[in-house]
Amino acid sequence: MSARIRKIAVSIEETHREMGREIAPPTRKAVAVAVIENPFAGVYQEDLSELMEIGAELGALLGRRCVEALGITPAEAESYGKSAMVGENGELEHAAAILHPKLGAPLRKEVEKGAALVPSSKKMGGPGQVLDVPLGHKDAAYVRSHFDGMEVQMSDAPRANEILVAVAVTDSGRPLPRVGGLKAEEAEGKDGLR
């Protein structure tokens, strides 16, 4: 692996009750985070292909960690998202290079299919700052019950010369969804929308 990883953290969130109602089975989300060295911290680099390759590696690694944490098969994954926070000596384009050109395809393999775009966010930040990871249905963007998100935070990351990269995967939508739209079981996943 070309990414110089300082640490990896994996977290699961389960919702068992909401508004006094039991959620059965509970809704579950997992997020896997890697804190990596930014090879271009403090310097302008025209060619960001090294970060793009790191993105591909992390898409597979972090996606697999989420699926394993949830204890599901890749086909049972329902939604996903990705996010990155760059330390102060980096730039937003470093996050874009990791997230966009190559991270998606390996993540899709880890969750089986993934016809829809992977929701994403990027920001500059420092240790302890919260990073939002947006979520959407992996095969059909019109499934409103899966518009959601997770927050991640690491007390010591990202340091000035680091990037915090997060991938989230769920095996369900929000608890008690009732805003209409396409239902997950109706999704065909042919065009990434429906």
Sine and cosine of phi, psi and omega as CSV:
sin_phi,cos_phi,sin_psi,cos_psi,sin_omega,cos_omega
0.00,0.00,0.72,-0.70,-0.01,-1.00
-1.00,0.09,-0.32,0.95,0.04,-1.00
-0.94,0.35,0.74,-0.67,0.09,-1.00
-1.00,-0.03,1.00,-0.08,-0.10,-1.00
-1.00,0.03,0.80,-0.59,0.11,-0.99
-1.00,0.07,-0.66,0.75,0.02,-1.00
-0.36,-0.93,0.37,-0.93,0.10,-1.00
-0.78,-0.63,0.65,-0.76,0.08,-1.00
-0.73,-0.68,0.62,-0.79,0.03,-1.00
-0.79,-0.62,0.69,-0.72,-0.03,-1.00
-0.68,-0.73,0.57,-0.82,0.05,-1.00
-0.86,-0.52,0.66,-0.75,0.10,-0.99
-0.87,-0.50,0.80,-0.60,0.05,-1.00
-0.85,-0.52,0.72,-0.69,0.08,-1.00
-0.94,-0.33,0.90,-0.44,-0.03,-1.00
-0.98,-0.18,-0.47,0.89,0.01,-1.00
-0.63,-0.78,0.61,-0.79,0.05,-1.00
-0.55,-0.83,0.77,-0.64,0.01,-1.00
0.79,0.61,0.62,0.78,0.03,-1.00
0.97,0.22,0.10,0.99,-0.02,-1.00
-0.94,-0.35,0.62,-0.79,0.06,-1.00
-0.96,0.26,0.68,-0.74,0.08,-1.00
-0.96,-0.28,0.95,-0.32,-0.05,-1.00
-0.74,-0.67,0.88,-0.47,-0.07,1.00
-0.95,0.30,0.33,-0.94,-0.01,-1.00
-0.89,0.47,0.51,-0.86,0.14,-0.99
-0.98,0.22,0.61,-0.79,-0.08,-1.00
-0.70,-0.71,0.69,-0.72,0.06,-1.00
-0.75,-0.66,0.58,-0.81,0.10,-0.99
-0.79,-0.61,0.58,-0.82,0.10,-1.00
-0.74,-0.67,0.70,-0.72,0.07,-1.00
-0.88,-0.48,0.73,-0.68,-0.09,-1.00
-0.82,-0.57,0.71,-0.71,0.13,-0.99
-0.88,-0.47,0.71,-0.70,0.11,-0.99
-0.97,-0.25,0.89,-0.45,-0.10,-1.00
-0.85,-0.53,0.39,-0.92,0.13,-0.99
-0.95,0.32,0.68,-0.73,0.08,-1.00
-1.00,0.00,0.94,-0.34,-0.06,-1.00
-0.92,0.40,-0.25,0.97,-0.03,-1.00
-0.91,-0.41,0.32,0.95,0.02,-1.00
-0.87,0.49,0.76,-0.65,0.08,-1.00
0.99,0.17,-0.02,1.00,0.01,-1.00
-0.71,-0.71,0.52,-0.85,0.11,-0.99
-0.99,0.10,0.77,-0.64,0.02,-1.00
-0.77,-0.63,0.86,-0.50,-0.02,-1.00
-0.93,0.37,-0.71,0.71,-0.06,-1.00
-1.00,-0.04,0.94,-0.33,-0.03,-1.00
-0.98,-0.18,0.35,0.94,-0.07,-1.00
-0.88,0.48,-0.49,0.87,0.04,-1.00
-0.89,0.47,-0.67,0.75,0.05,-1.00
-0.93,0.38,-0.56,0.83,0.04,-1.00
-0.89,0.45,-0.66,0.75,0.03,-1.00
-0.92,0.39,-0.63,0.78,0.07,-1.00
-0.87,0.49,-0.64,0.77,0.05,-1.00
-0.85,0.52,-0.67,0.74,0.02,-1.00
-0.89,0.46,-0.70,0.72,0.02,-1.00
-0.88,0.47,-0.71,0.71,-0.06,-1.00
-0.95,0.31,-0.52,0.85,0.06,-1.00
-0.85,0.52,-0.70,0.72,0.02,-1.00
-0.94,0.33,-0.76,0.65,-0.07,-1.00
-0.88,0.47,-0.77,0.64,-0.08,-1.00
-0.95,0.30,-0.60,0.80,0.07,-1.00
-0.88,0.48,-0.70,0.72,0.02,-1.00
-0.89,0.45,-0.66,0.75,0.02,-1.00
-0.88,0.48,-0.63,0.78,0.02,-1.00
-0.91,0.41,-0.74,0.68,-0.01,-1.00
-0.87,0.49,-0.69,0.72,0.03,-1.00
-0.89,0.45,-0.67,0.75,-0.01,-1.00
-0.89,0.46,-0.61,0.80,0.02,-1.00
-0.97,0.23,-0.29,0.96,-0.01,-1.00
0.93,0.37,0.60,0.80,-0.03,-1.00
-0.88,-0.48,0.22,-0.98,0.17,-0.99
-0.99,0.13,0.38,-0.93,0.04,-1.00
-0.81,0.58,-0.60,0.80,-0.01,-1.00
-0.91,0.42,-0.40,0.91,-0.02,-1.00
-0.99,0.13,-0.15,0.99,0.08,-1.00
-0.92,0.38,0.68,-0.73,-0.05,-1.00
-0.93,-0.38,-0.57,0.82,0.02,-1.00
-0.62,-0.78,0.25,-0.97,-0.03,-1.00
-0.44,-0.90,0.21,-0.98,0.05,-1.00
-0.22,-0.98,0.23,-0.97,-0.03,-1.00
-0.55,-0.83,0.45,-0.89,-0.04,-1.00
-0.33,-0.94,0.39,-0.92,0.05,-1.00
-0.53,-0.85,0.60,-0.80,0.09,-1.00
-0.83,-0.55,0.82,-0.57,-0.05,-1.00
-0.99,-0.16,0.72,-0.70,0.06,-1.00
-0.92,0.39,0.19,-0.98,-0.19,-0.98
-0.88,0.47,-0.36,0.93,0.02,-1.00
-1.00,-0.01,0.08,1.00,0.05,-1.00
-0.96,-0.29,-0.24,-0.97,0.03,-1.00
-0.61,-0.80,0.35,-0.94,-0.02,-1.00
-0.83,0.55,-0.53,0.85,-0.01,-1.00
-0.89,0.45,-0.43,0.90,0.07,-1.00
-0.92,0.40,-0.66,0.75,0.07,-1.00
-0.90,0.44,-0.67,0.74,0.01,-1.00
-0.88,0.47,-0.64,0.77,-0.01,-1.00
-0.90,0.43,-0.61,0.79,0.03,-1.00
-0.95,0.32,-0.68,0.73,-0.17,-0.99
-0.99,0.15,-0.60,0.80,-0.27,-0.96
-0.99,-0.12,-0.80,0.59,-0.13,-0.99
-0.91,0.41,-0.62,0.78,-0.20,-0.98
-0.74,-0.68,-0.16,0.99,-0.04,-1.00
-0.93,0.37,-0.58,0.81,-0.12,-0.99
-0.88,0.47,-0.73,0.69,-0.08,-1.00
-0.88,0.48,-0.74,0.67,0.05,-1.00
-0.91,0.42,-0.57,0.82,0.07,-1.00
-0.89,0.45,-0.68,0.73,0.02,-1.00
-0.86,0.52,-0.63,0.78,0.04,-1.00
-0.89,0.46,-0.60,0.80,-0.03,-1.00
-0.95,0.31,-0.38,0.93,0.00,-1.00
-0.93,-0.37,0.19,0.98,0.02,-1.00
0.83,0.56,0.97,-0.23,0.04,-1.00
1.00,0.01,-0.93,-0.36,-0.06,-1.00
0.99,0.13,0.89,0.46,-0.02,-1.00
-0.96,0.28,-0.43,0.90,-0.05,-1.00
-1.00,0.08,0.39,-0.92,0.11,-0.99
-0.86,0.51,0.54,-0.84,0.05,-1.00
-1.00,0.06,0.90,-0.44,0.03,-1.00
-0.85,0.52,0.56,-0.83,-0.06,-1.00
-0.54,-0.84,0.33,-0.94,0.15,-0.99
-0.51,-0.86,0.40,-0.92,0.02,-1.00
-0.56,-0.83,0.51,-0.86,0.01,-1.00
-0.34,-0.94,0.25,-0.97,0.16,-0.99
-1.00,-0.07,0.53,-0.85,0.02,-1.00
-0.09,-1.00,-0.13,-0.99,-0.03,-1.00
-0.63,-0.78,-0.06,-1.00,-0.05,-1.00
-0.80,0.60,0.73,-0.68,0.05,-1.00
0.99,0.11,-0.12,0.99,-0.01,-1.00
-0.97,0.25,0.59,-0.81,-0.02,-1.00
-0.98,0.20,0.67,-0.74,0.09,-1.00
-0.88,-0.48,0.82,-0.58,0.05,-1.00
-1.00,0.04,0.72,-0.70,0.09,-1.00
-0.91,-0.41,0.96,-0.29,0.01,-1.00
-0.95,0.32,0.48,-0.88,0.00,-1.00
-0.81,-0.58,0.56,-0.83,0.12,-0.99
-0.48,-0.88,0.38,-0.92,0.00,-1.00
-0.83,0.56,0.68,-0.74,-0.11,-0.99
-0.94,0.33,-0.39,0.92,-0.07,-1.00
-0.89,-0.45,-0.30,0.95,-0.10,-0.99
-0.55,-0.84,0.96,-0.28,-0.08,-1.00
-0.89,0.46,-0.36,0.93,-0.04,-1.00
-0.99,0.12,0.05,1.00,0.03,-1.00
-0.99,0.14,1.00,-0.08,-0.10,-0.99
-0.91,0.41,-0.47,0.88,-0.03,-1.00
-0.89,0.46,-0.25,0.97,-0.05,-1.00
-0.96,-0.29,0.07,1.00,0.14,-0.99
-0.95,0.32,0.92,-0.39,-0.12,-0.99
-0.36,-0.93,-0.28,-0.96,0.04,-1.00
-0.13,-0.99,0.19,-0.98,0.09,-1.00
-0.70,-0.72,0.46,-0.89,0.12,-0.99
-0.95,-0.32,0.62,-0.78,0.12,-0.99
-0.80,-0.61,0.47,-0.88,-0.02,-1.00
-0.40,-0.91,0.71,-0.70,0.07,-1.00
-0.78,-0.62,0.80,-0.60,-0.12,-0.99
-0.88,0.47,-0.40,0.91,-0.06,-1.00
-0.87,-0.49,0.38,0.92,-0.05,-1.00
-0.45,-0.89,0.51,-0.86,0.00,1.00
-1.00,0.08,0.65,-0.76,0.16,-0.99
-0.96,0.28,0.13,-0.99,-0.13,-0.99
-0.81,0.59,-0.59,0.81,-0.07,-1.00
-0.97,-0.25,0.45,0.89,-0.05,-1.00
-0.82,-0.58,0.20,-0.98,0.14,-0.99
-0.75,-0.67,0.74,-0.67,0.10,-1.00
-0.99,-0.14,0.86,-0.52,-0.05,-1.00
-0.89,-0.46,0.78,-0.63,-0.06,-1.00
-0.80,-0.61,0.63,-0.77,0.13,-0.99
-0.79,-0.61,0.71,-0.70,0.04,-1.00
-0.85,-0.52,0.57,-0.82,0.02,-1.00
-0.65,-0.76,0.60,-0.80,0.06,-1.00
-0.82,-0.58,0.28,-0.96,0.14,-0.99
-0.92,-0.39,0.29,0.96,-0.06,-1.00
-0.23,-0.97,0.09,-1.00,0.10,-0.99
-0.99,-0.10,-0.33,-0.94,0.05,-1.00
-0.92,0.40,0.45,-0.90,0.12,-0.99
-0.94,0.35,0.63,-0.77,0.06,-1.00
0.82,0.57,0.74,0.67,0.01,-1.00
-0.93,0.38,0.68,-0.74,0.02,-1.00
-0.37,-0.93,0.66,0.75,0.06,-1.00
-0.94,-0.33,0.29,0.96,0.09,-1.00
0.97,0.23,-0.32,-0.95,-0.02,-1.00
1.00,0.02,-0.05,-1.00,0.00,-1.00
-0.90,0.44,0.73,-0.69,0.05,-1.00
-0.99,0.11,0.52,-0.85,-0.04,-1.00
-0.82,0.57,-0.65,0.76,-0.02,-1.00
-0.94,0.33,-0.24,0.97,0.04,-1.00
-1.00,-0.03,-0.20,0.98,-0.06,-1.00
-0.91,0.41,0.71,-0.71,0.04,-1.00
-0.99,-0.14,-0.50,0.87,0.03,-1.00
0.94,0.35,0.41,0.91,-0.03,-1.00
-0.99,0.12,-0.65,0.76,-0.07,-1.00
-0.92,-0.40,0.07,1.00,-0.03,-1.00
0.99,0.14,-0.11,0.99,0.00,-1.00
-0.96,-0.29,-0.75,0.66,-0.07,-1.00
-0.91,-0.42,0.00,0.00,0.00,0.00
